[in-house]
């Protein structure tokens, strides 16, 4: 990931509603959610949500797929993985033991078992 891409992703997530949307989509897993379901779950007006989804999409954090008359959104976890890797690539001054607690979070089987990732 390039620095500009990381800045765009962080800027997109640096807004409360967009962070809530991304976290909701992560919880939804691979199936994602329709825009209407996201709007209902977060109590966000559809036109406002559309703006936030567009920002997340431009940053590569969500992907959209048309499903008939609605649009279905899911979290783009590969982008988040690249962002976290970019942020931690020089972690702990070359001492990987210091980064073990962070690495263990991502190797935890609980995420893959519960969400199908």
C-alpha positions in Angstrom: 0.0 0.0 0.0 1.2 3.4 -0.9 1.2 6.3 1.6 -1.6 8.2 -0.3 -3.8 5.1 -0.2 -3.2 4.7 3.5 -4.1 8.4 4.1 -7.3 8.0 2.0 -8.4 4.9 4.0 -7.6 6.6 7.3 -9.4 9.8 6.3 -12.5 7.7 5.2 -12.5 5.9 8.6 -11.9 9.1 10.5 -15.6 10.0 10.5 -18.0 8.5 13.0 -20.7 7.3 10.7 -18.2 5.8 8.1 -16.4 4.0 10.9 -19.7 2.6 12.1 -20.6 1.5 8.6 -17.3 -0.3 8.1 -17.5 -2.0 11.4 -21.1 -3.1 10.7 -20.1 -4.5 7.4 -17.2 -6.4 9.0 -19.6 -8.0 11.4 -22.0 -8.8 8.5 -19.2 -10.9 6.9 -18.9 -11.9 3.3 -22.7 -11.6 2.7 -22.6 -7.9 3.5 -25.8 -5.8 3.7 -28.1 -3.8 1.5 -27.9 0.0 1.8 -31.4 0.0 3.3 -30.4 -2.5 6.0 -27.3 -0.4 6.8 -29.4 2.7 7.0 -31.9 1.0 9.3 -29.3 -0.6 11.6 -27.4 2.7 12.1 -30.4 5.1 12.0 -28.8 7.1 9.1 -30.9 8.7 6.4 -30.4 7.0 3.0 -29.1 10.1 1.3 -26.6 10.7 4.0 -25.6 7.1 4.0 -25.0 7.2 0.3 -22.4 9.9 0.8 -20.6 7.9 3.4 -20.7 4.7 1.4 -19.2 6.6 -1.6 -16.3 7.8 0.5 -15.6 4.3 1.8 -15.9 2.9 -1.7 -13.4 5.5 -3.1 -11.0 4.5 -0.4 -11.4 0.8 -1.3 -12.8 -0.1 2.0 -16.2 -1.4 0.8 -17.3 -3.0 -2.4 -20.8 -2.5 -3.9 -22.7 -5.0 -6.0 -26.1 -4.4 -7.6 -28.7 -6.9 -6.6 -31.8 -6.0 -8.6 -33.0 -2.6 -7.6 -30.8 -2.4 -4.5 -27.1 -2.2 -3.9 -25.4 -4.7 -1.6 -22.3 -3.6 0.3 -19.5 -5.6 1.9 -16.3 -4.7 3.7 -13.2 -5.0 1.6 -11.0 -6.8 4.1 -8.0 -7.0 1.9 -7.7 -3.2 1.9 -7.9 -3.2 5.7 -5.3 -5.9 5.8 -3.0 -3.9 3.5 -3.6 -0.8 5.7 -2.7 -2.5 8.9 0.3 -4.1 7.3 1.4 -0.7 6.0 1.0 0.8 9.5 2.9 -2.0 11.2 5.5 -2.9 8.6 8.3 -1.5 10.7 6.8 -2.6 13.9 8.9 -2.7 17.0 12.2 -1.8 15.4 12.8 -5.2 13.9 12.0 -7.1 17.1 9.1 -9.3 16.1 8.6 -10.6 19.6 7.3 -7.2 20.6 4.7 -7.3 17.8 3.4 -10.8 18.8 0.3 -9.5 20.7 -0.8 -7.7 17.5 0.0 -10.6 15.2 -1.9 -12.9 17.5 -5.0 -10.8 17.1 -5.0 -11.5 13.4 -4.1 -15.2 13.6 -6.9 -15.8 16.1 -9.3 -18.5 14.8 -12.3 -16.9 16.5 -12.7 -14.4 13.6 -12.5 -17.0 10.8 -14.8 -19.5 12.7 -17.6 -17.0 13.4 -17.6 -14.9 10.2 -16.5 -17.4 7.6 -13.4 -15.5 6.5 
